[in-house]
Amino acid sequence: MAAANPAGTVFAAAATVASSAALLSYVLMSNHRSKFLWKRSPTNPRRNRRRSGLVAAVGDTPLIRINSLSDATGCEILGKAEFLNPGGSVKDRVAVKIIEEALDSGELVQGGVVTEGSAGSTAISLATVAPAFGCKCHVVIPDDVAIEKSQILEALGATVERVRPVSITHRDHYVNVARRRALEATKLAAIQREASKIEGNSLVHINGHTPQQEACHPISSTDCKGGFFADQFENLANFRAHYEWTGPEIWEQTRGNLHAFVAAAGTGGTVAGISRFLKEKNPNIKCFLIDPPGSGLFNKVTRGVMYTREEAEGRRLKNPFDTITEGIGINRLTKNFLMAELDGAYRGTDGEAVEMSSFEGGLQVLDQLEHSNN
């Protein structure tokens, strides 16, 4: 693999940038050097008639040219600045789409509670966006997560429930607890509706609580409208947020002059939605995954087997994701990731991510990356 190829596209450098500590959510490349639409893409009237206020501020993020890497490789390397969304990440799009679809389907109503098990960006995005739809947010997180994350979520108006860290197969894993809380809220809403029909219901106490309310105390309310579990990993609204929104936005901003797209994956929604849309627009666009240490997606894409060295007999780790990168990498296939259209994958190390996040020029680093990815 050449370090730079003006007639084509360089993937190694961009792949590492995608997993770096930089605030660019994903990387796109082209050797087309005419003027790009660096500004925000034109407004979509149909979407804005439906979305207003805070929700309308989500999306239409600019593409930023990464000068150092573009000049070093001879390719135009662009980063999608998703950190400019109100909640600070690409997950704002997912939160909007999940809530919109749930409201449209009737699974969620205004005043209802959106629950999710997340200790990262999705929780912050749901806590940011839910009130704009007239909904509440309840987040369940492991109790070994930094207390500052709880404080941020609570400052955004969410209720936070901390639970002990256990395997995803355990009923008390934070994701499973979040799913259960949504069911409890829905059951409570049904009980309250029935109670309101009965004059002088003996279950209603002076303080407004009922025995059933105490069973779901973390999200209990005297006026519960039901619950909805966001389910970011398996809810295909995640994929659709990027297939119907982010992907078309990128295509419009680049005027279709795009040769490659690189992104990491956690839930898989971003890489799946964008890659599938771009491939439908132009099958020649190359789409690649960048995967951190400990994740099995790299092997799945390149070898067809969901297996990592960390999972070998005698080497199984409690937490195989021993990496500075957060929110990416996984050892199972989600419904969202299965929608991806990928040409290959790269493994990115923490060292490469840190080095490339502050890359200022020259080809020495690119030469090192070439050897490490061979």
N, C-alpha and C positions, 0 to 999 in steps of 0.2 A: 504494500500500500504506500503510495507516494505521500510525502509530507504536504505537498501542495500541487494542485493541478488546475490551472486557470481554465482549462477546457471542461472541467467537470466539477466534482464536489468533494470536499474533504470532510470525513465523518469523525475521525478520531478526536480531534481537538474539540469539535462542537459537542460530541458526546460527553466529554468530560466536563465541559462548561455546564451542560444540562444538569449534572448532579452536584455542581459546586455550591458553595455557600452564597453565591451571587443571587440577587433577587429576581433574576429572569426565570420565568417558569418553564419555558421551552425554547428551543433554538431552531431556526429555519435558515436554509442556505440557498444561495443562487449565485451564478457567475454573471448574472445580468447586471450591468452597471449603469443603466439609465435610471431616471428618477423614480424612487419608490414613494408611496404614500406614507410618509413617516407620521403624519398626523392621524388623529382618530378617524376611523372609517365613518362615512356618512351615516346619518341617522336612519334607522329603519322605521318608517311611519307606522306600519302595522303593529310592530312590537311596542312602540312608545305609546300608542293609544291605550294599550293594556297596562303598561307599566308606568308608574309615576313615582315621584319622590325619591327616596333612597334606592328603591329597586331599579329605577331608570338610570341610576348612576353606575350600575354594574355593567361591565363589558365595555366594548369600544376602546379597549386599551391600545396604546400605540406600539408599533414595532420600533425597537431601538437598534441601530447599527452598532455592533461591537467593533469599534475601530481597530483595536490592536490585533485581534484575530483575523479580521477581514483583510487588513493590510499585509499580515504575515502569510496568509494562505493564498491570496489572490482571488478569494471568493467573497461574496457578500454574505456575512453571517449576521443574522438578525435575532434579537431576543424579544419575546412577547412580554410586555411589562405588566403582568397580572398583579403585581404588588400595588398597582394604582387603583385596584378595586376598593370599595369602602371598607371591607373587612380585611384587606391586605393580602388576598391570595386568590388564585383561580377557583377556589372552592365556593366563592360567592355565587358564581354561575350555577354550580351544582345545587346550592341551597335554594336559589330562586326557582330553578326548574323542578326540583323535588316538591317544593311547597305548592307551586302553581298546579302541577299535575294532580297532587293530592286534593287540592281544593276543587279542581274541575271534576274529579271523579267522585267527590263526596266522601272520600276516606278521611278527610280533614275538613273541619268547619272553622269559621272565624271564632276565636276564643278558645279553640282547642290547643292541645299541648303537642308539640313536635319533640320526640325523644330521639336521642342518638348516643351511641357509645363511642366516644372519640376524645382523644387528649390533644388533638392538633387543630389544624386549620378549619376542618369541617365544622367542628363544634363552635369555633369563633364565628364562622360565616352564618351558621344557623341562628346563633344567638343575636347576630347583627340584623339578619333579614326577617326572622319570624315576626317581630313586633310590627314591621312595616305591612305585614299581611293581617294584622290583628290577632296574631297567635302568640302562644307562650312557648318557651323552650326549656327542656329539661335534659341535662347532659350527665351521663354517667362516665366516670373516669377511674382509673386505678389509683389507689391511695399512695402509690410511690411516685406519682407525678408531682413535679414541682408545684408548691402551693400557689405560686404566682399565676399559674394557668387557671386555677379555680377562681382567683381574685379577678382576673380579666373577664372570665365568663360571667361572674356575678355582677361585675360593673356594667356589663352589657344587658343585664336584666334576666339572665338565665338562672335557673336553680341548678345546683351542682350536687351530685351524689357521688361520694368516693367509696369505692369497694376494694377489697383485697385482690391482688393480682392472682389469677388462676388461668388454667388452660381454656382455650376457646371452646373445648368440649364440655366444660363444667357449666352447670346451670347458672352459677354466680359470676361468670365472666362478665366484664362490664358491658359488652355488646348484648349479651343475653339478658342482662338485667334491664337494659334500656328497652329491649323488645317487650319484656314483661311489664314494664311501667306503662307502656302505651296501651297494652291490653287492659291493665288495671284501671287506667283513666277512662277507657271506653266503657268498661263495665260499670264504673262509678257513675258516669253520665247517664247510662240507662236506668240505674237505680234511682237517681235523682229525678229523672223524668217521670218515673212511675210514682215516686213519693209526692211529687208536686200535683199529681192528679187526685190524690187521696186527701180529703180534708182532715186536718187534725192528725196527720200521720204520727204514730207513736214513736217512730224511729228517730224523728228529728229532735235533737236536744236543744236546750236553751242557747248553747254556744254555736249551734249550727252544724255540729259534727255528728256523724253516724258511725256505728261500729265498722261498716264497710269502708268508710273513709280512712279510718285509722290503718286499715290493711295496706293502703297505698299512700301512706303519709308523705313521702317525698314530693308527690305532685297533687296532693289532695286539695280540694277547693269546695266551697259551698256552692259554687256555680260552675261545675266542671262540664266542659263541652266535648269531652272525649279526647283520645290520644291517637297519635300517628307515629309509627316508627320509621324514621327516614331511611335506614338500611342502605347507607351509601355504597357498600361493597356490591350488593346484589340488585339494587334498584336501578333499572336501565334508564331512568330519568337522568342519571349521572352521565351515561353515554350520550343520550340525546341532547343534553346541554351543550356538548361540544360538537356533535354531528350537525345540529341545527343552528348553532350559534357561533362558537369559537372558530370552527373550521371555515364556514362561509366568510367570517370576518377576516381571517388570514388570507383567504383567496382574493378577497376584494382589495385588501391593503397592498398585496403584492402584485395585483393585476394578473394573477396567474403565472407570473414569472418566478416559479419556485422549483427547485430541484430536489430538496431533501427536507425532512422534518425529523427532529430528534427530541425525545422526551423520556422521562423516567415514569415509573408506574407504582402506585400504591393500590388504590381501588381499581385502576386501569381505565377509568372513564375518560380521562383526558387523551391519553395516547390512542385509545380505541376510537373515540368519536372523531378526532381530527384526522387520524390516519385513514379511516374509512371514507370520510368526505373527500379528502384530497385525492385518494386513489380513484374515486368515482369521477372526479373532475379531470384527472390526468394520471393514467396508470403508470406513467414513466417516473412520477415523483417517488423517490425512495424514502421509506419511513423506517426509522430505527428506534429501538429501545436502548436506554442506558440503565444498567442495573447495579445497585450497590453490593458490597460484600454481604454474604449470608442469604441473599435472596435467590430463589430458585427459578425466576423468570428467564434469566439469561440462558440457562441450560434448556429450558422448555422451548424457547424460540430457536436456539441454535442446534439442539440435539434431539428435541422432542421428548425429553425426560425431565420431570420436575424433581431434580435432585441436586444437592450441593455437597461439597466435601464436608461441610459442618454437620451433615446428617449421617455421615458414615458411622458404622457400628463402633462404639467406644469413643466417638467424638461428638456425640449429640450434645448441643449446648442448650441451656435454659433459654438463652436469648441469642440466637445465631446472628442477629443484626447488630454486630459490634461495629458500628459506624457512626460518624458524626452527622451524617445526613438523617433528617427526620421525615417521616411520612411517606417514604418510598421503600419499595422492596417488600416481597411477600412470598410465602411458601405454599400457596394454594391458588387455584385458578378461579377467578370471580366471573360472574356473568358478564360484567362490564369488560374485563380484559379479553374474554373470548370473542368480542366483537372487533378486535383490532386487526388491521391489515398491515403486517410488518414484513420487511425484507431481511431483517436480521437484528442482532443485538450486540451491545458492547458491555463489558464489565468495567466499571469505573471505581478506582480506589479513592480512599480519603485523601491520600497524598496528592493525587492528580487533581482532585476537586479543589483543594486548598491552593495548589500552585496555579491552576488555571483561573481561579477566581480573581487573582491579582496579576494576571499575565499582562505585561506591558509591551511586548514585541519580541522579535527575533524568532528563530526556528529551532533553537536548541531544545525547548520543551516539546515541540512537535516531534522531533526525532526520538526523544525518550518515550513519548506516547506510542509512536509507531512500533517500537520494540516491545513495549509492554502489552500491546494488543495483538501481536502476532502469535 
